[in-house]
Amino acid sequence: MTNEPSRPRTALRGREDLSIFWDNHLRVAFEASAKHDLPAMVEASLAHVLMLRSTGALPPERADLLLSGLRDLWARFGPEAGHTAWTPKLESPHFDGSVEDPYYFLEQELAAACGIDTADLDVQLARSRNDLDAAVFRMILRRGILDVADLLLQTTGDLADKAEEHAGAVIIGNTHRRPAQPTTIGHVLAGLAETLLSQADDLLCVYDEMNTSPLGAAAFTGTDISIDATLVADLLGFDRVFTSSYEAVAGAEHFMRLAAVHARITATGARWARVLQEWMNLRWVVTPTPFTQGSSIMPQKKNPVVLEHMVSMASAESAELASVYGTIASGWYEDSNNATTDVQKPLWNSTDRVIRFLRLYDGLVLALEPDQLPTSADIVRSGATTTAVAEALAMRSVPWRAAHSLVGRLFRAGEPLTWTADQVAEALSESGIADPSGDLAALVLASGREPGRVLEREQPGSPGLGPVRATVGTARERVQGLANAFGARRTRLDRARDGLLDLAADRTGRRAQTLTVIGNANLDVIANGVTGLPSPGTERIIDGINVRLGGSAAITAQRAAQLEIPTRLVAKVGQDAAAALVADLLDHPALHADLVIDTDHASGLTIAVEAPGRDRAFLSSLGAMSTFRPADVPDEALKADVVLCAGYFLLPGLQRDELGALLERAQRGGTRTALDTGHPDTGWTDEIRADLRERVLPHVDLFLPNESELTGLTGKSDVLEAAANLVSDSATTVVAKLGAGGALVADKNGVRTIEAPRVTPVDTTGAGDSFNAAFLGALMRGFSIDEATAFAVTSASALVAAPPSERDDVLRRMGARHLTPEGSTG
């Protein structure tokens, strides 16, 4: 036994003001997560308090105080205007040990901003940390997905460009690290583009699962307080609300799926990095200096270490995947830190790493240039052309196994450049293959010595010039479609945030609950019983001529008002008697007709001729409608609950980017937008389709076509397939009128149909416009999409079965029975 003094104990904490647990875990977790969590927590809390105010769960004065404090916190923690990336604004606030995590820190800071004690806070009314955390994690990660998608698709597009550029660059393709067959740089890059597109498809599906709101689930069983979870989801840009409150807070499928697709991106990219390193070593492609490091002892040496780092990054991503799965698997199927909080840091690290990985990936693609490509002789010597020889013989009726054996015998004697005609003839003879003309011998020599023939191959997907260009074209189309889809989702998030902040600034939390219809208003002159036109200079007596209100927008606005929906119509007319009659027909207490006067043009007019047993025919004059412009629409008209544009093809000044910008303005204020195009008089051209899908529909929340308009726009004959195609390519919800077949709804939850009751039609005039009015009215009264569609189908069916003189009463009864507070079934 010695008398040496014992070593002092190693400290278990670095800060004496904290406990061992707080210093070694809670502090570390706070410093890693608060910068991410706090902005999303404030944003989610703004939506929650606005909802509580709107439903009456919180008195206005208490809600307004909280909104004021939350807006102050948003100024501190939220991103600057225009910042839409996933990365946080600041480093995490200092962990002072007064509270354990960002959740309690937010309450502490909110109380201080409101000038009240934390005991007086109502921000957690009808909410738990469980559903708040679940929402916040989804909100952070969904923007990360969008940032990854932007880079992924950009890289894919650059690969497609490089593939086309180098489609003729013939190289040696390997299998099992051995020369196999000739291919091209373009062929390899086109294939690589397909891998990224597969990953982008998966990422889009992950986003749509991620973008489900868990708010309202509370601890996991919901709440007895009357709340509006759909309103909260809408304010935060979520596509839907949870279906199971338990899964909403206990679920982790979306986390595992995201970790998996991140690992896929880097794993396949690492495989490509290994191939690219060999190409650089062989000097087939240039080794780009900006992606290299020098040697400490060999000044001429350029080491493409970036490729090694990419492989290491993929390994780290695989470890992150294992960490996420292992952590989740260790938890119970319930709300637990294992399956929620503890997987956040790995997923944030993963997102950051994938973004850096893709930047390197894309940079290398852009820098890729051929250097010293293998010569035809190099390719032949490698043995890469032997399969081509055997296939050429097989195409001349030589059995495949015999051809394969012959080529093997020849190659064992020497590579194809050494073969002679006599040697080949002898080998053919020994193999029992007759070649009296010598044609087969010549074919063997040519096929074995001309690797460039691969460029003439016509098989789809092959290295042939034509097939590679076709693959590139398909890739570009898919890139554009996916870019539109992801772009629409980002637009939805951005405009939801803008609308939320505007509502919070107003401190009302209530939308205007009004409908604005923008579009065409005119008179319809209907001639009944017209079986043919009279001869020139003669007259024909017909059954009757009626003058009615016309124009899709005008009829929709009139029907909405008859349903007692406060409605505003914005249309353009001339300064004439027709305009005065239009205004008179629009007279209704619930309808404000904002008719813009054009003193230089007459009002629009439509003449419809009809007779039993034949379709109606129309003659229309646009008149003043041809001069309708966005500047004619007052700003106040866009501050409605819903803005519908109808009669698109009759409004040449309100199409393409002009209408897109107008609808985007409405969306920024939190307004829901809708569109009913009607039919183009020139037919559905590719230009019209592209204009609508790329320049208008990204700003449309609800698209309301009929069956032929839906199939015409998409170019698909099956209406269900057409609706699904449109939804997959945009963020819009499709509600299509199918006539006697009822209607369909297509959104991120799929496509479903709603049958119509059987009725005997009396007059179908305006049925689609009446459907629009009933649908939007029901939606504004709190009906779900499917419920509102069912109400619209029932209403439109009742109208077409009623004589025109009774329609107003039919509609009033429908509205009183279903849309008033006393009779609402929504």
N, C-alpha and C positions, 0 to 999 in steps of 0.2 A: 504494500500500500504506500502510495506517494503522498507527499504534502503539497503537490502542485495545485494551484487554484483552479477550480472548474471553469469551463468556458461559459460566458454569459449566454442566456437563452436567446434564440433568434426571435425577433418580434413578429407577431402574427397580424399586425396591422401597421399601416404607415401613417395613419392619422389618429391621434389620441382622442379626438372628439367623436370618433365613430366606433361602433362596435365592430367586432371581427367580421360578422356577417355583412354589415352595412359597408365596411371598407373594402372587402374582398369581392363582393358581388353587387349589391345595390348601387354603389357609387359607380362601379365600372359599367354596369348595365345602363344607368342613367346617362353617363357621358357618351355612350355609344348610340343611344336611342333617342334622346330628347330632341336632338336637332331634326330627326325624321318625324317623330311622333307629334310634336307640338303643333306644327302648321296644320296637319290633318285633323288633330283633335279640335282645334279652334274652328276649322271649316265645318266639321261635323256638328259641333255645338251650335254654330250659327243656324244651321238648318233645323236642328232639333228645337231650339228656342222659338224660331219662326213658326214651326209646326205647332208647338204648344200654345202659342199666341193665337194662331189661326183657328185651332179647335176649341179655344176657350179653356183649356186645361190650366193656363196661366193667365192672370189678369194682365191687361195691356201694360199697365205701369210697371209691373214687376218684370215682364218680358222685355220692355224697352230698356230698363236699367241693365239687364244682362246683355242685351244686344249692343249697348253702348260700350260696355266693358270688353266684350268679345271683339268688337271692331278695333279697339285700342290694342288688344293682343295680336290681332291679325297684322296690324301695322308693324308690330315688333317681330313677329315670328313668320308671317306669311311671305310668299315670294313677291318680288316687285312686279308691277304690271307688265304683262307680256312674257313673263318667265313661265314656261310650260314644261320645262324639263323635270325629271324626277328628283334631281339633286336638291338638298335642302339649302335654305338661304344662309344660315349661320352655323357656326360651331355650337355645340350644346352649351346651355347656360351652366354656370358654376353649381356644382352639387354642394350645398351648404349644410346638408345633414338635417335640415328642418323637416323635410318630407322624404318619403321613401322612393317615389317614382314619378314619372312625368304626369301621371293622372292626378295625383295630389298636388303636384307643383302647379298644374293648370288651375285647379280650384283655388289655391293660395293666391296666384297672380290675378285671377279673375275677381276674387273678393276685393283685393287691393284696388284693382282698376275701377270697380263699382263703388268703392268707398263703404263696403259693408263687411261684416264678419263672415267667415266661411260657413258658420252655422246658419246664416240667412240665405244661402245659395239655393236656387231651385234648378240649376242646370242639369242635375241628374234625375229630375222627376221623370218617371216612366222610362228610365234608362239605367243600365248597369255598366260597370267597367268592362264586363264580359262582351256585351254587344258593341260597346264603343271601341274596344281594342280590335275586335274582329273587323269592324268597319275601317278603322284607321290603317290596319295592315293591308287591307285590300286597296285602299285609296293610294297608298304609297306605291305598292307594287304594280298597280295597273299603269301608272305613268312610266314606271321603269320598263314595262313591257312595250309601251309605245316607242320609247327611245331606242330600245333594242331593235324593234321592228323597222324603224327608219333606217338604221345602219344595215340591217340584214337585207332589206330590199334594195338599198343603194348598192351594196356589194354585189347582189345578184345582177342588177342592171349593168354594172361595170364588167362583170364576168361575161355577160351576153355580148357586150360590145367587143371585148377582147377575143371572144370565141369567133365572132364573125370576122374580125380583123385578121386572125391567124388560122382561118379555116384551111388554108393550103399549106401550113407548116408541118411537113411530114416528120414524124419521130418514131422511135421504137417503143411500142407499148409492152409492158412487162406483166407477167403473172408469176406469183411466188418469187419475185425478185429476179426473174430470168426473162430474157427477151422472148417475146411471144409472137406479136403480129405488128405490122405497121399501123399507126394511127396518126392523128394530128393534134397539135396543141389546141386547136379550136374544138375538136371532138371532146377532149378531156375537160376543157373549161365549160363547155355546154352541159356536160354531165354534172359537173360540180355545181352549176347554177340550179340544176334540178334538186340537188340535196338541200340547198338553201331555201328553195321554194317549199319543199316538204316541211322544213323547220318553221317557215313563216306561216304555213297553213295551221300547224300545230299551235303556234304562238297565238294565232287569232282565236282558236278555240279556247285556249287557256284564258285569254283576256275576257272572253264572253262569260266563262264560268267565274272568273275573279270578280267581274263587275255585277255581282249580286249583293244587294244591301242586306246586312244582318241587323240593322238598326230597327228596334221594335221588339227584338227577341228578349231584351233585358238580360236577366241572369241566364235563362234558357227556356223559360216557360211563358214569356210574354208578360203582359200587364193587364190589370183590371181597368186602368185609366183609358179613357177613349182617346186614342191617338190616330194619326194618319201616317202610317209607315210609307205609303206610296208617295206622299208629298215629300217626305224627307229624302227618299230615294231619288226622286225627280230633281230636287234642289241640288243634290250632290252628283248628278250625272250617272247614277246607277241605272242599269237597263231594267232591273226587276227587283222585287222584294223576295226575301226568303220564302220557301214553302214550308219548311220545318224549322221551328224556332230552336229545336235542340241542335240540329246539324249546323244552324247558323253560327253558333258559338263553339261547338265541339268539333266541327269539320276541319279537315286539313287536306282534302283532296286537291284543292287549288294550289296549295303550297308544294305538294309533291309533284304535281304536273309541271309547275314552273321550273322547279329544280331539274327535272328530267329534260325539258327542252333546252335549258341552258347547257346542260352537259352534252346533249346531242350536238349543239352548235360548235362547241369547242372540240369535241372528239373528232368530228368529221373534218373540221378545220385543221386539226393536228395531223391527221392522215395526209391531207393535202400539203401541209408544210414539209413532211418527210419527202414526198415526191418532188416538191419544188427544190428542196435542198439537193437532191440528186441531179435534177436538171441543171442547177447552177454548177455543181461539181463537174458535170460532163460538158459544161459551157454551151449547152443548147440554148440557154437563156442568159441574159445579162445578170450579173450579181450587182444589184443597185447599191451604190455606196452609202446612201443615207440609212440603209437598213443593216449596216455592218459595223463591226468594231475591228480595230487594227491589232496586229500581233506585237507583242513586247520585244521580239527578237528578229522578226522578219518584216521589214518595212513595206515590202511589196504585197503582203498578204492581207486579204479582206475576208473576214470571218462573218458569214451571215447568221450570227448568233440569234437574231430575232426569231428564226425558225425553231431553234432549240427552246427559246423562251415560250413560244406558242405551244409547243408540246408540253412543257412544264405547266403552263396555264391550264391546259386541258386536264392534266393530272390533278391539279388543284381543284378544278371544277368537279371532277369525278369524286374527289374527297368531300367536297361541299355537298354533293348529291347524297353521298353515304351518310354524312352528318345529319342532313335534313330527315332522311328516311329513318335513320337509327333513332334520332331524338323523338320523332313522332311515334315510332313503333314502341318506344319505352313508356309511353303515356297511356292512360285509360281513355276510353271513348267517352269523354266528358270535357268540360272546360278545364284545361290544365296548362301550366307553363310549358310543358314538354312539347305539346302539339301546336302552340301558338307563339308565345313570347320568345321562347328559346330558339325558334327557327328563324326569327327575323334577321338577326345579324348575319347568319350564313346566307340568307337570301339577298340581303343588301350587298354583301361582299360579292356574291355571285353576279348580281346585276352589274355592279361596277366592273368586275373582271370581264364579263362578256362584252360590254361596251368597248373596253380597251382592246380586247382580242379582235373584235370586228373592225376596229379602226386600223389595226395592224394588217389584218386580212385584206381589207379593201385597198390599203396603201400598197401592198405587195402586188395586188391585181393591177392597179393603175401603172405600176412601175415595170410590169412584165413585158419584156421585149426579147425576141429571138436574137441569139448571138451566132454561134457556129453550129447550125443544125446538122444532124448526121447526114452524110451523103448517101446517095442510093447504094453505093458500094458498102458503106458502113452498115446499112440496114440489111443488105443481102448477106453480108458476112455473119451477122448475128443470128441468122436462121429465121428471121421474122417472116420471110416470104414463103416458107415451106407449106403452110396451110393453103395459101393461094394456089400453089402448084397442084396440090391434091384436089382442091375444089374444081380447078379448071379441067382436070382429067375426068372428074366425076360428072361434069356437065357434058362430057363427050361419051357418056354411057359406060365409063370404066367404073366397076364397082368400087365403092368408097374404101373398103378395107384393102383392096388391091392397090389403089392409088396411094393410100397412106403408106403401105409397105414399100412401094417403089420409091417414094420420096425419101423414106428412111434409109434405104440402101444407097441412094445417090448421095445423101448428105453425109453418111458415114465415110464416103470416099473423098469428100471435100465440099466446101461451101459452093453455092450455085455459080459464082463467078468462074470457078475452075471447071465446070462441066463442059463437055464438048458434045456435039451432035452425035458422034459415033458412040460416046459413052452412054448417052441417054437412050439411043436406039437399042444398044445391047441390053440395057437394064429393062427396057420395055419387052424385048424378046424373051429375056430370062423370066419375066413375070407372066409370060403367056398372053401379053397384050399385043394384038396385031396392029401394025402401023405401016402398011405398004406404001403410003404416000409420003410418009415422014412428017405429016401434019402434027401428030401428037408430040413428036420430039421437039418440033419448033415451038409448040405451045408450052411445053415444059420449060424450055430455055427462057422464053419471054416472060412467063408468069413468075419464074424464080428470080429474075433480074430487074424487074420494073416495079418497085414498091409504090411508085406514084400512081399506079392504077387504082389504089384505094380511093383516090379522090373522085373516081368515076362511079363509085358504088352508089346505087340508087335506093337501097333498102332504107326505109325510114329509121332514123336513130343511128345510122352508121356514120363512119368518118367521111363519107362522100360530101362534096361541097354543097350539093343541094340539100341533103338531109340535115347537115349541120346548120345551115341557114334556116331551115324550117324549124328545127329545135330552138334556135335563137328567137325566131319570131314568136313561137308559142310561149317561151319564157318571158319575153317582153310583155305579152298580153297578160300573163298571170301576174307579173310584177305590177302592172298598172291596176289590175283589178284589186290586188291585195293592198296596194298603196291607197286606193280609193276607200277601201274598207277600213283600214287603220286610220286614215285621215278623217273619215267621218266620225270615228270614235273619239279621236282627239278633239275634233270640233265640238262634239257633244259635251265633253268634259270642260272645255274652255268656256263655252257659252253658259253652261250650268253654273260655273263659278262666277262668271260676270253677273248673271241674273241673281244669284244668291247674294252677292255683295250689294247689288242695287236694292234688293228687297230689304236687306239688313239696314241699309242707309235710310230707307223710307220708314223703317221701324214698324211696318204694318204687318208684314208676313202674309198679306192677302193679295191675291191676284184680282184683276179688275172684274172677273166673271162676266165679261162681255165677249161678243163675237164680232170681229171685223171681216167683212167679205169685200174683196177687191177684184174688180173684173168688169164683165160686160153687162150692160143693161140696155134694152131696146124694146121696141114693139114687135110682136109677132102677129102677122096678118095670116090667118089660117083659112084657106079655101077648101071646103068640104065637097066630096063627090066629084073630083076632077079626074075623069078617065082619059082625057086628052085635051089638047089645046084646040080652040076653034080655028078655022081657016082664016087667013089674013083678011081683014076688013069685015069680019062677021062677029057675032056675039053668041055666047052660050050661057044659058041659065043653069046655075049649080044649086046644090042643096043649101048652102049657106056660107057666109063669110063672117068670121069672128076676129075680133081684135083683143089680144091678151098681152099681159106682161111677158116679155121674153128676155133671154139672156140667162145663162147658167148662174152667174153671180146674183143677179136680181131675184130670180126665183128662189135660190137658196136663202137669201136674206129675208125674203118675204115669209117663207115657210118657218124659218127660225123664229121670227117675231111672233108668228101665230102659235108657236110653242111657248111663248112668253120668255124667250131668251133675249135679253137686251142686245140688240144688233145694230151695227153700223155698216152701211153699204157705201163704198167709194167707187164711183164709176164716172165716165165722161160722156156727155151728151151735147147736142147742138142747141142753139138758141131758137127753138121752133116749137110748133104745136105738139109734135111727137114727144118732145122732152117734157112738156107740161103734162101730157097724158101718162107718161112713165111715172112722173112724180106723184100724180093722183093715185095710180094703181099701187104705189108703194106706201101709201098713207097708212100707218099703224102706230099705236102708242109705243110699242116696244122697238120700233125701227127708226133710226136716224138715217135718212137718205142724203148722203154727201155727194151731190151731183155736180161735178166740175163742168163748167160751161165752155164750149169751144165756139167762138163766134164765127169762125171761118168754115166750119163744116156742119152738115146736117147731122141729125141723130142717126144712129145705126137702125137698120130695119131688116126684118126677115120675113119673107113670104113663103109659107108652107102650103103645099098642095097635097091633098090626101084623098084616098078613096078606098072602099072596102076591097080587100084582097091584094093590096099593093102597098109597098113601103112608101113612107112620105118622101117627098123631094123638097129641097130648100133652095131658095135664092136669097142671098144675104148681101147687104151693103154695110161695110164697117163704119163709114162716116166718121164721126168724132172719135170713135174707139181707136182708130188708126193713129191718133195723136196722143193717146194716154201714155204718160211717162211716170217714172218714179217720183219726180218732183211734184206731181199732182196729188200724191198721197200725203196727208198731214201726219206729222210725227205722232200726234195723239192717237191716230187710228192704229198705230202699231203697238200701243200699250194696252192691248186686250188680252184676254185669257187665251184666245185662239185667233189667228189670222189665216183666213182661207183665200187663196187666189184661184179664181175659176175663169174659164174661157181663155186659157193661155194662148191658143192658136189664133184667136181673134184680136189679140192685143200685141201687135208687132213691136211696140215700144216697151213692152213689159215681158221680155223674153231673155233667155240666156243669162249673161252676167248681170244685166239690169235687174231682173227679178231675183237672181241669186243674192245680190247685194241687199236688196230690199228685205228679203226674208231673213237674211243674216242680221240685219239691224233689229228686226223684231225679236229674234232669238236672243240677242245680247241682253235684251231687257227681260228675259225670262218668259217670253211669249211662245206658245206652242204654234207651229206653222203647219199648214195643210195645203194641198194642191190637187185640183181636178183639171186636167189638161183639155179634155175633149179630144176630138180627132183632128189631125192635120189635113187640110184640104189637098195637100200634095202627096199624101200617103206617108208611111213610116220609112223615111230614108235613113241611111247610116248617119248622116250629118245631124238629123233631128234627134235620133236616139242618143248620139254622143253628147249633143248640147244639153239634153235633159239629164242624162245620167252623170255627167261630169261637172256641169255648171249650175244646175238647179237643185237636183235631188239631194246633194250633200247638205242643203239648208232646209230640207223639208222633213218634218217629224212624222207627218201622216200623209200618205199618198192615197188618193181616192179615185182610182180609175174604174172603168167598167171592164168587162171581160176582154173585149176586142182591143181596147186601149192597152191593157196589160200585156197581152200577147204581141201586139204591134210594137210596143216599146222594147220588149225583150227579144223579139224574134223567135220566141218559143211557142209552139202550138198548144202545148198542154198548160192550162192556166195554173195548176198547182206548181209545176216546175218553173213557170215564169215568175210566180210570186216568190218562190224560194230563191231563185237566181237574183232577183232584185234586192231582196233582204240581205243576202250574203255579200253583196257588192256595196252596200250603203248602210247607214244607220237608220233609215226610214222604216216606218211600219206601214205595211200595205193593207188597206181595207178595200177589197174589190167587190163591185156590184155584179152579180151573176144573173140578173133578171129573175125568171121563175125559179132558177136554181138557188136563190138566196144570196149569200155573200161568203167571202172567205177573209180570214185574217192571217197575215203572215208577219211574224216578227222573230226575235231571237229565240223565242220558245217553240218555233216551228210553224207549220201551216195547218189551219183547221177551217172547216166549212160550217156554215150555219144555214140550215134549211129555211125556206120560205113557206108560209102557210099556203094551201091551195086556194086560189081565188079565181073568179072569172073576170078578166080585165075588161074595163069599160073604156078607159083612156089612159095610155101610158105616158102622156106628155108630162115632162118635168119629174118623172119618177126618180131619176138619179139625183136630181137637185134636192128633192124632198128627203131622199135617203141621207144625203150629206148633212142637211139641216138637223135631222133627227139624231144622227150619229154624233155630231159635234155637240149638240145640245145635251144629250145624255152624258157625254164625256165630261162636260163642264159641270154637270150636276152630281159628279162623283161616281158614275158608273165605271166599271172596268172596260177595257177595250172590247172584250167579248160580249159583255152585257150591253154596251152601247151599240155594237153591231147588231145584236139580236133585236134590240128595240128599233133600230133603223129599218131592218128587214120587215118587221111587223108593221111599222108605220107606213112604209112605202107600199106594201102589199094592200093595206087598207085603203090607201089613196087611189091606187089604180083600179080598185074594184068599185069605187064610188063615182057617181056622176060629177062632172066639174063643179056644178052648182053647190054640191054638198061637201066639197073637200075642205073648205075652211073650217066647218064645224067638226069634221072628222079629226082634223089635226088638233084643234083646240081641246077636244075631249081626250085625245092621246096624251097631250102635254099635261092636262090637269090631272089625269089619272096616274101618270108615271114620273113626271118631272118636277112637280111642285113639292115643297117640303112635306106636305101632308100625305101626298100620294106616291112619293118617290120610292122606287124599288131598287135603286142603285146602292 
